[in-house]
Amino acid sequence: MSETPDRADRPVPTAEHTLPGPAAEQAPPAPDVPAGPAPRDEPRPGPGIGPQGGGAPRAWPAGDGGWGAAGAQPRWDYPVRSSGPSAAPEGSLYHQQARNGRQGVLGRLGELLLLVGFLVAGTIAVLAVGASAAYALGLDFAPGDSERFLSDPLADTVMALAGIAIGIPAVLLTVRLGGHRFAGSVASVTGRLRWRWLGVCAAVAFPVLALQTGLLMLWGWLEEGDAGLGVVEFPGWGTLLLGLVALLLVVPFQAAAEEFVFRGWLAQYFGGFLRSPWPGIVVASLLFALAHGFGAWSGFALLFYSAMWWGWLVVRTGGLEAVIAAHTANNLVAFCLSLVLGQLADTETAADAPWQALVLELLISPAYCLLIARLSAKYGVERRGPRRSGAFLPSGPAAQ
């Protein structure tokens, strides 16, 4: 009597012992499953998943929780572009901050039209608010043939400056909505205004611009005597104090707005598709001079010449701080002096500057810009960006 072997002692059938047949031919080989906990019963991605509506993910990230790990996301075989703002490649100069790979020809045209629309809408809004405030305060409107809007020189000046200041939100909204990039990239390569550096520039700009104005007044007095100062009429202490407060509040925003538009957005607009910054600087300087109106040839040359230097300084220092400080200092000195002398009603602008002012500008502009450029190197001011490693700018898709 033979002993029957136990089931555990029986040999395991191999491929040799497998009988041929349809079932054997169709049976797939058993996969090698590593030892470990069984995967959770989670739904796997199907053919309708993914930004393009087809194709399963290539692989799930490995983790302790396997397929059901919290936060596990598939890696697609094609890039997925974020809908948020995108920064320029790291190491880009100031005028290259628009190179974020998010704009084509139509996109750039749309950005230009968007800025024009914001500027027009903002100007209309300021006029409406100013007219309502003037009516509520009982101020008289200027005659139809006048170049002013309100008959009161101080109120008209403040309203005009506020209308220019609207350029700041107009540029920031245009850059964010039309340029698909961070609005602060217009301020500097770090994505914001560098306030400490702005203070350093202001400490240099105010004495320099005050000296320039004083030399110009002295030159006029030496040549023409008291007539060189124009008609002087003290406005009274009440008007003087009120005017000084109003000018201190609105002039910095007006000066910064002009820099955001001309030295900022325009320079980056052309730098988005041109390698050199100079085409953008030249166009911006020409438009800046024309924006002040047609006056004397010396005034036009003065505005264009100083704008060229300021455009170079923006690229050299990587931001608008130095030119905002210079523009604010120049305008505050000029407007406050006009207020003290009772000459706010004068409609002349920098475009009407005499040749003596141009001569002084030929020396003052390069002196200020070269001094600020030297200080920027001393203080380690960044001229390239954005800094992805810090808290200044979040990372965005690389430029295409």
C-alpha positions as CSV (number, residue, x, y, z in Angstrom):
1,M,0.0,0.0,0.0
2,S,1.6,3.2,-1.2
3,E,1.5,6.4,0.9
4,T,-0.2,9.4,-0.5
5,P,2.0,12.5,-0.3
6,D,0.8,15.5,1.6
7,R,-0.5,18.5,-0.4
8,A,2.4,20.6,0.7
9,D,4.9,18.1,-0.5
10,R,3.4,18.0,-4.0
11,P,5.6,19.7,-6.7
12,V,4.5,23.0,-8.1
13,P,3.6,22.8,-11.7
14,T,5.9,24.6,-14.0
15,A,5.7,25.7,-17.7
16,E,6.6,22.2,-18.8
17,H,3.7,20.6,-17.0
18,T,1.2,23.2,-18.3
19,L,-1.1,21.6,-20.8
20,P,-1.4,23.4,-24.1
21,G,-4.7,24.9,-24.9
22,P,-6.6,28.1,-25.4
23,A,-6.8,28.9,-21.7
24,A,-3.0,28.6,-21.4
25,E,-2.3,30.7,-24.4
26,Q,-4.6,33.6,-23.3
27,A,-3.6,33.6,-19.6
28,P,-1.1,36.5,-19.0
29,P,1.9,36.0,-16.9
30,A,1.4,36.9,-13.3
31,P,3.0,40.3,-12.4
32,D,5.7,40.5,-9.9
33,V,4.0,42.3,-6.9
34,P,6.4,43.5,-4.3
35,A,5.7,42.6,-0.7
36,G,4.0,45.4,1.1
37,P,0.6,46.7,2.2
38,A,-2.2,46.3,-0.3
39,P,-3.1,49.5,-2.2
40,R,-6.2,51.3,-1.1
41,D,-9.3,51.2,-3.1
42,E,-8.8,54.6,-4.9
43,P,-10.1,55.5,-8.3
44,R,-7.4,55.5,-10.9
45,P,-7.2,58.2,-13.6
46,G,-9.2,57.3,-16.7
47,P,-9.0,58.4,-20.3
48,G,-10.9,61.7,-19.7
49,I,-8.5,63.0,-17.1
50,G,-5.9,65.7,-17.8
51,P,-5.8,69.2,-19.3
52,Q,-6.1,67.8,-22.8
53,G,-8.9,65.4,-21.9
54,G,-7.0,62.2,-22.8
55,G,-4.1,60.0,-21.8
56,A,-3.3,58.7,-18.4
57,P,-0.5,60.1,-16.3
58,R,2.9,58.7,-16.8
59,A,3.5,57.9,-13.1
60,W,2.4,58.8,-9.7
61,P,4.9,60.2,-7.2
62,A,6.3,57.6,-4.9
63,G,5.5,58.0,-1.3
64,D,4.8,56.1,1.9
65,G,1.1,56.0,1.1
66,G,1.4,54.6,-2.4
67,W,-1.4,55.4,-4.9
68,G,-3.6,56.9,-2.2
69,A,-1.0,59.2,-0.7
70,A,-2.4,62.6,0.3
71,G,-1.4,65.3,-2.2
72,A,-0.2,62.8,-4.8
73,Q,-0.5,64.3,-8.3
74,P,0.2,62.8,-11.7
75,R,3.1,63.9,-13.8
76,W,1.9,64.7,-17.3
77,D,3.9,64.2,-20.4
78,Y,3.2,67.8,-21.6
79,P,3.9,71.1,-19.8
80,V,0.9,72.7,-17.9
81,R,1.1,76.5,-17.9
82,S,-0.1,78.4,-14.9
83,S,-2.9,80.9,-15.3
84,G,-1.3,83.3,-12.8
85,P,1.5,85.9,-13.5
86,S,4.8,84.8,-14.8
87,A,8.2,86.3,-14.1
88,A,11.0,86.9,-16.6
89,P,14.0,84.5,-16.5
90,E,16.3,84.9,-13.6
91,G,19.1,87.3,-14.3
92,S,17.1,89.5,-16.6
93,L,17.8,93.3,-16.7
94,Y,15.2,95.8,-15.9
95,H,14.1,96.4,-19.5
96,Q,13.8,92.6,-20.0
97,Q,11.2,92.1,-17.3
98,A,8.4,91.7,-19.8
99,R,10.0,88.6,-21.3
100,N,7.9,86.0,-19.5
101,G,6.9,84.0,-22.5
102,R,3.2,85.0,-22.2
103,Q,2.9,87.6,-25.0
104,G,2.6,87.4,-28.7
105,V,2.1,90.2,-31.2
106,L,-1.6,90.5,-30.4
107,G,-0.9,90.3,-26.7
108,R,1.4,93.3,-26.9
109,L,-1.1,95.3,-28.9
110,G,-3.7,94.4,-26.4
111,E,-1.5,95.6,-23.6
112,L,-0.9,98.9,-25.3
113,L,-4.6,99.4,-25.9
114,L,-5.4,98.4,-22.3
115,L,-3.0,101.1,-20.9
116,V,-4.5,103.8,-23.1
117,G,-8.0,102.8,-22.0
118,F,-7.0,102.9,-18.3
119,L,-5.4,106.3,-18.7
120,V,-8.4,107.8,-20.5
121,A,-10.9,106.3,-18.0
122,G,-8.8,107.4,-15.1
123,T,-8.5,111.0,-16.4
124,I,-12.2,111.2,-16.9
125,A,-12.8,109.9,-13.4
126,V,-10.4,112.5,-11.9
127,L,-12.1,115.3,-13.8
128,A,-15.5,114.1,-12.7
129,V,-14.4,113.9,-9.0
130,G,-12.6,117.3,-9.3
131,A,-15.6,119.0,-10.8
132,S,-17.9,117.6,-8.1
133,A,-15.5,118.7,-5.3
134,A,-15.2,122.2,-6.9
135,Y,-18.9,122.5,-7.1
136,A,-19.4,121.4,-3.5
137,L,-16.7,123.9,-2.3
138,G,-18.1,126.7,-4.4
139,L,-15.0,127.1,-6.6
140,D,-15.4,128.8,-9.9
141,F,-14.6,127.1,-13.2
142,A,-12.1,128.7,-15.5
143,P,-13.4,130.4,-18.7
144,G,-13.8,128.3,-21.8
145,D,-10.8,130.0,-23.5
146,S,-8.5,129.3,-20.5
147,E,-5.9,126.6,-20.4
148,R,-7.0,125.8,-16.8
149,F,-10.0,123.8,-15.5
150,L,-10.6,125.8,-12.3
151,S,-10.1,129.5,-11.8
152,D,-8.3,129.0,-8.5
153,P,-4.6,128.3,-9.4
154,L,-3.9,126.0,-6.4
155,A,-7.0,123.9,-6.9
156,D,-6.4,123.7,-10.6
157,T,-2.7,122.6,-10.1
158,V,-3.6,119.9,-7.6
159,M,-6.3,118.6,-9.8
160,A,-4.0,118.5,-12.8
161,L,-1.3,116.7,-10.8
162,A,-3.9,114.2,-9.6
163,G,-4.9,113.5,-13.1
164,I,-1.4,112.6,-14.0
165,A,-1.0,110.4,-10.8
166,I,-3.6,108.1,-12.2
167,G,-0.9,106.7,-14.3
168,I,0.4,104.5,-11.4
169,P,-2.7,102.3,-11.1
170,A,-3.1,102.3,-14.8
171,V,0.4,100.9,-15.4
172,L,0.1,98.3,-12.6
173,L,-3.3,97.0,-13.8
174,T,-2.0,96.9,-17.4
175,V,1.1,94.9,-16.5
176,R,-0.9,92.4,-14.4
177,L,-3.9,91.9,-16.7
178,G,-2.4,92.5,-20.1
179,G,1.3,91.5,-19.5
180,H,0.5,88.5,-17.3
181,R,3.3,89.4,-15.0
182,F,3.9,90.8,-11.6
183,A,2.9,94.4,-11.3
184,G,5.8,95.2,-9.1
185,S,8.2,94.3,-11.9
186,V,7.8,97.8,-13.2
187,A,9.1,99.3,-10.0
188,S,12.3,97.3,-9.9
189,V,13.8,93.9,-10.7
190,T,13.0,92.8,-7.1
191,G,9.3,93.2,-7.7
192,R,8.8,96.2,-5.4
193,L,10.0,99.7,-4.7
194,R,13.3,99.5,-2.6
195,W,12.4,102.1,0.0
196,R,15.8,102.3,1.6
197,W,17.5,102.8,-1.8
198,L,14.8,105.4,-2.6
199,G,15.7,107.3,0.5
200,V,19.4,107.3,-0.4
201,C,18.5,108.7,-3.9
202,A,16.3,111.3,-2.4
203,A,19.0,112.5,-0.1
204,V,21.2,113.1,-3.1
205,A,18.4,114.4,-5.5
206,F,17.0,117.2,-3.3
207,P,20.2,119.1,-2.7
208,V,21.3,118.7,-6.3
209,L,18.0,119.9,-7.8
210,A,17.7,122.7,-5.3
211,L,21.2,123.8,-6.3
212,Q,20.3,123.7,-10.0
213,T,17.2,125.8,-9.4
214,G,19.1,128.3,-7.3
215,L,21.8,128.7,-9.9
216,L,19.2,129.2,-12.6
217,M,17.5,132.0,-10.6
218,L,20.8,133.6,-9.9
219,W,21.7,133.5,-13.5
220,G,18.4,135.2,-14.4
221,W,18.9,137.8,-11.7
222,L,22.4,138.7,-12.8
223,E,21.3,139.1,-16.4
224,E,17.9,140.9,-16.0
225,G,17.8,142.0,-12.3
226,D,14.5,141.7,-10.6
227,A,12.7,141.2,-13.9
228,G,14.4,137.9,-14.2
229,L,12.4,136.6,-11.3
230,G,9.0,137.5,-12.9
231,V,6.1,139.0,-11.1
232,V,6.3,138.2,-7.4
233,E,3.1,138.2,-5.3
234,F,3.0,136.6,-1.9
235,P,-0.2,134.4,-1.6
236,G,-0.7,134.8,2.1
237,W,0.2,132.4,4.9
238,G,-3.0,130.5,4.9
239,T,-2.8,129.7,1.1
240,L,0.9,129.1,1.5
241,L,0.5,126.4,4.2
242,L,-2.5,124.8,2.6
243,G,-0.6,124.7,-0.8
244,L,2.5,123.3,0.7
245,V,0.6,120.4,2.3
246,A,-1.4,119.7,-0.9
247,L,1.8,119.8,-3.1
248,L,3.7,117.5,-0.7
249,L,0.8,115.0,-0.9
250,V,0.2,114.9,-4.6
251,V,3.5,115.8,-6.3
252,P,5.4,112.5,-5.4
253,F,2.6,110.5,-7.0
254,Q,2.5,112.7,-10.1
255,A,6.3,112.4,-10.5
256,A,6.2,108.7,-9.9
257,A,3.4,108.2,-12.4
258,E,5.4,109.8,-15.2
259,E,8.3,107.5,-14.4
260,F,6.1,104.4,-14.3
261,V,4.7,105.2,-17.7
262,F,7.8,106.5,-19.6
263,R,10.9,105.1,-17.9
264,G,9.1,102.0,-16.7
265,W,6.3,100.5,-18.8
266,L,7.6,101.9,-22.2
267,A,11.1,100.8,-21.6
268,Q,9.9,97.3,-20.7
269,Y,7.4,97.2,-23.5
270,F,10.2,97.6,-26.1
271,G,12.6,95.5,-24.1
272,G,10.1,92.6,-24.4
273,F,11.1,92.0,-28.0
274,L,14.3,94.1,-28.5
275,R,17.7,93.1,-27.1
276,S,19.0,96.6,-26.6
277,P,17.4,99.0,-24.1
278,W,18.2,102.0,-26.2
279,P,15.3,101.9,-28.7
280,G,12.9,102.0,-25.8
281,I,14.8,104.7,-24.0
282,V,14.9,106.9,-27.1
283,V,11.2,106.5,-27.9
284,A,10.2,107.1,-24.2
285,S,12.4,110.2,-24.0
286,L,10.9,111.6,-27.2
287,L,7.3,111.0,-26.0
288,F,8.2,112.4,-22.5
289,A,9.4,115.6,-24.1
290,L,6.3,115.9,-26.4
291,A,4.0,115.2,-23.4
292,H,5.1,118.5,-21.9
293,G,3.9,120.5,-24.9
294,F,5.6,122.5,-27.6
295,G,7.6,125.3,-26.3
296,A,11.1,126.6,-26.8
297,W,13.6,124.5,-28.6
298,S,15.8,124.7,-25.5
299,G,13.0,123.3,-23.3
300,F,12.4,120.4,-25.7
301,A,16.2,119.6,-25.8
302,L,16.4,119.8,-22.0
303,L,13.6,117.3,-21.5
304,F,14.9,114.9,-24.1
305,Y,18.4,115.1,-22.8
306,S,17.6,114.5,-19.2
307,A,15.1,111.7,-20.1
308,M,17.9,109.9,-22.0
309,W,20.1,110.0,-18.9
310,W,17.3,108.9,-16.6
311,G,16.5,106.0,-18.9
312,W,20.1,104.8,-18.7
313,L,20.1,105.1,-15.0
314,V,16.9,103.0,-14.6
315,V,18.6,100.1,-16.5
316,R,21.9,100.7,-14.6
317,T,20.2,100.5,-11.1
318,G,17.5,98.0,-12.0
319,G,14.6,100.2,-10.9
320,L,12.8,103.5,-10.9
321,E,13.8,104.7,-7.4
322,A,16.6,107.0,-8.6
323,V,14.5,108.8,-11.2
324,I,11.4,109.0,-9.0
325,A,13.6,110.8,-6.4
326,A,15.0,113.2,-9.0
327,H,11.6,113.9,-10.6
328,T,9.9,114.4,-7.3
329,A,12.7,116.7,-6.1
330,N,12.6,118.8,-9.3
331,N,8.9,119.2,-9.3
332,L,8.5,119.9,-5.6
333,V,11.2,122.6,-5.7
334,A,9.6,124.1,-8.8
335,F,6.0,124.0,-7.6
336,C,6.7,125.2,-4.1
337,L,8.8,128.0,-5.4
338,S,6.0,129.0,-7.7
339,L,3.6,128.9,-4.8
340,V,5.8,131.1,-2.6
341,L,6.2,133.7,-5.4
342,G,2.5,133.6,-6.3
343,Q,3.2,132.2,-9.8
344,L,1.1,129.0,-9.8
345,A,-1.2,130.7,-12.4
346,D,1.7,130.7,-14.9
347,T,1.0,128.2,-17.6
348,E,4.6,127.7,-18.7
349,T,6.1,124.2,-18.3
350,A,9.6,122.8,-18.6
351,A,9.1,122.8,-22.4
352,D,9.4,126.6,-22.2
353,A,12.7,126.5,-20.3
354,P,15.3,129.0,-21.5
355,W,18.7,128.1,-22.9
356,Q,20.4,128.9,-19.5
357,A,18.4,126.0,-18.0
358,L,19.6,123.7,-20.8
359,V,23.2,124.6,-20.1
360,L,22.8,123.7,-16.5
361,E,21.0,120.5,-17.4
362,L,24.0,119.4,-19.5
363,L,26.0,119.3,-16.3
364,I,23.5,118.4,-13.7
365,S,21.9,115.3,-15.3
366,P,25.2,113.4,-15.9
367,A,26.5,114.4,-12.5
368,Y,23.5,113.1,-10.7
369,C,23.2,109.9,-12.7
370,L,26.9,109.0,-12.5
371,L,26.9,109.7,-8.8
372,I,23.8,107.5,-8.2
373,A,25.3,104.7,-10.4
374,R,28.4,104.8,-8.2
375,L,26.4,104.7,-5.0
376,S,24.4,101.7,-6.4
377,A,27.5,99.7,-6.8
378,K,28.7,100.7,-3.3
379,Y,25.4,99.7,-1.7
380,G,25.0,96.5,-3.8
381,V,21.8,97.5,-5.4
382,E,20.5,94.7,-7.6
383,R,20.3,95.4,-11.3
384,R,19.2,91.9,-12.4
385,G,16.3,89.8,-11.3
386,P,13.9,88.5,-10.4
387,R,15.1,86.8,-7.2
388,R,13.2,83.6,-7.1
389,S,14.9,82.4,-3.9
390,G,13.7,85.3,-1.8
391,A,10.3,86.7,-0.9
392,F,10.2,89.3,-3.7
393,L,8.8,87.4,-6.7
394,P,7.1,84.0,-6.8
395,S,8.3,81.6,-9.4
396,G,6.6,81.5,-12.8
397,P,6.9,79.5,-15.9
398,A,10.1,79.9,-17.8
399,A,10.1,82.2,-20.8
400,Q,9.4,80.3,-24.0
